[in-house]
Each structure stands twice: as structure tokens, then as C-alpha cells.
């Protein structure tokens, strides 16, 4: 007789089935399938395989920043399917595919900018390109793992404030274009 734990194993997909990418009409695997929405004009549904809420929410939020996008939403049809369905509807001014391409381009430049700022911040704090030489004291609890002295607890805060001050004037993401066209001055 099977126990309840054994019965659950029948519903579990095999590992190779979970990550299988369906083939397109030409027989080649396609991670993204674009299906025109027949119910709504100027709308598409994108079936994106091997993705989850992370990408779905990022794309949805970036698409909604574009004034030409009327609707952007996604869903994960089933937790075992490892895919998202992204639905995009736009005004007749722009095609949904073009709005998505523009959103992806903006996300790429935003991520690149964030990585550059992170690397610059690490470099300025001295943790990547310029390792901090710390002379360890005989007592293990006097210095923490980052090399900041317990006798001078404000040392870390001073460095952090100096870093924040430099960063206030350093933000300028290159390659980022607004998703909506600028308002015409009337």
C-alpha cells in the first residue's frame, strides 16, 4: 500500500520535462512565442519559457511607463510549467512588439548603469580594485571582519557618508531613453 508521500511522486515532472523548450513551426526551439490576441486589437500574448515572476514583473513595470501601452500584464499559468504569459496592448501609434523591444532596451541600459555604479561604489570604498590593508590587533574583537576598529565606530559611517555624497552628483544613466515621448511644450 502506498503512503501519501509516495502518491505525490506521481504528479512530479521529470527534470528533463520541466525545462523543455517547445519547437516552433520550423522545428527549431523557441523560448519566446508571439501569439496575436484575437479578442483585442493591437495586442499580443508572449509565451516566454524558462522565465518566472522576476522577468515578468520587470517587463510589466517598464512597459507601463510607456504612455502608448494601454495594458501590460503577465501570469504564470502553472508553477510547474516554468513560463510566463505576457500580454501587451498598445495604441495604434506603436506595435506591441516594438514597445516590448524598447522596454527591453531600457532595462538593459538601466541594469548596465546599476552594475557600473555598484562597481564604482565598491572601488571607492576600497573593496574591489584597492583592497584595504588592515593591521590586525591582538584582540580579535577589537577589529571586525571589515577592518573597522571598535575603538573608532564612526570611521565606517564617515566613509559611507563620503561615498553617498560623491554618488549624489554622479548619477547619469547612459543610453537610457524615456519610454514615453516627451510632452510637447504648448
Secondary structure, 3 states (H helix, E strand, C coil): CCCHHHHHHHHCCCHHHHCCCCECCCCCECCEEEEECCCCCCEEEEEEECCCHHHHHHHHHHHHCCCCEEEEEEECCCCCCCEEEEEEEECCCCCHHHHHHHHHHHHHHHHHHHHHHHHHHHHHHCCCCCCCCCCCCCCCCCECCCCCEHHHCHHHHHHHHHHHHHHHCCCCCCCCCCCCCCCCCC
